[in-house]
Amino acid sequence: MDSCCSRRRRRSVLCVLLVLCCSGSSGTLRVTAQNPEAAPPASFVFGDSLVDSGNNNYIASLARANYASNGIDFEGGQATGRFCNGRHVPDIIGQSLGLPFAPAYLNPATKGTAILKGVNYASGGAGILDDTGFTFIEVITMDKQLTYFENTKSQIVNLIGPAATDELITNALFSVTMGSNDYLNNYFLPASQRAKNFTPKQYQDIVINKYRGQLQKLYDLGARRIVVASVGPLGCIPYQLTVRLRQNGQCDPENSLIINFNTALKGLVQELNSKIGKPHFILVNAYDKVIDLVTNPGSYGFETGSKACCGIGGQYNGLLPCVPTVPICQDRTKNVFWDPYHPTDAANQVLAKQFLDGNDAYPFNIRQLLSYQF
């Protein structure tokens, strides 16, 4: 009986770590001994507003999305705290892998056996650096999200014991989507002290060095299937197009800083994998896919890649966020952007498919990571 239960538990324990980052390799890694039936038992999500499932509903933050028209296309048509008309990328990936939506860590209902399928720690406005997002009063920094995961791990131990917990976490899917706010709501801010005191390269090194310790800690806590997402083209979002007075949807040159950051992030993933000796971290290329969505929206069935569906301000609806008094577009499937900062459910579906099965990832995509025999 014990042996049978152990085998069942092993089959049910595959989670994936989505950490949005880039990395390079001096050689070619080959996926071997794939298990076609591999499927994660849980999904643990770390990040910012791109993947927040409602944690900011429970803190004193100005970055909140628990009001209409957010969630209009989500299950039940109600706002949940997601900065989207529907699902974010980890939601869609989890569904594709047979998982329920990972509940927000701070939701009082996230307790007991509910945590065995995964937990979402993401927070709108959060970043890699502790001072990122200070304009929102309160956010859950990446360091604090890791502390919350430690708490979850202890709770899981109490539920199923240490051995089964280690196995679950080893096979779990972890996702990390961080870095956007370290630029958008830190270095790019008017009168930013970081920009005043550090060159772009110096600041990039500060962020990467901090990220290195955080990703290493995640590994040390037992995560073995970790997806890191690169930072998207911030110079192309409706907000930046508006405040930078860009014409005809042309992205702002500040994207060059993001390209450099993603190159360094790719190097970080390569470094971590080389140090460990196995490809426990993968990078999914959010930057290039979003650039393609923005510049070639028609190829994906969209009508506009630069105008927010829910927002006010200029030709891109890029100044005011999506609040109840702001009108929304009639067909949300025709816009890449939901609000001045975040993609629509339709755009997130494109990204999720690319991350799961696409060939523009290092060293391989999510589905291959799940099948990899370490």
Secondary structure by P-SEA (a helix, b strand, c coil): caaaaaaaaaaacbbbbbccccccccbbbbbccccccccccbbbbbbcccccccccccccccccccccccccccccccccccccccccaaaaaaaaaccccccccccccccccccccccccccccccccccccccccccccaaaaaaaaaaaaaaaaacccaaaaaaaaaabbbbbbccccccccccccccccccccccaaaaaaaaaaaaaaaaaaaaaacccbbbbbccccccccaaaaaaaccccccccccaaaaaaaaaaaaaaaaaaaaaaccccbbbbcaaaaaaaaaaccccccccccccccccccccccccccccccbbbbcccccccccccccccaaaaaaaaaaaccccccccccaaaaaaccc
